[in-house]
Amino acid sequence: MVTSINEPIRVAAVFSGGTIRPVWFDLRGRQVWIREVAFSWRTSEGRLGLLHFSVTDGQGLYEIRFNTECLKWDLANMIEA
């Protein structure tokens, strides 16, 4: 079941060669280590650019987003097993 979250999160990411690779994020006091980035894509809402990452920790699937305008992350959706 997909749960829409839409809440700010803290993310550790590697920025290298024009790419971003999220490594872990905090989810309600728990650190979630990203095992794999399954897919990534870009969207825009007017001037606002969003980078979306579909990531897994091996147990759940999460969609995290990076707002390129204000440089903040949020957790958009999650599917937990």
Secondary structure, 3 states (H helix, E strand, C coil): CEEEEEEEECEEEEEECCEEEEEEEEECCEEEECCEEEEEEEEEECCEEEEEEEEECCCEEEEEEEECCCCEEEEEEEEEC
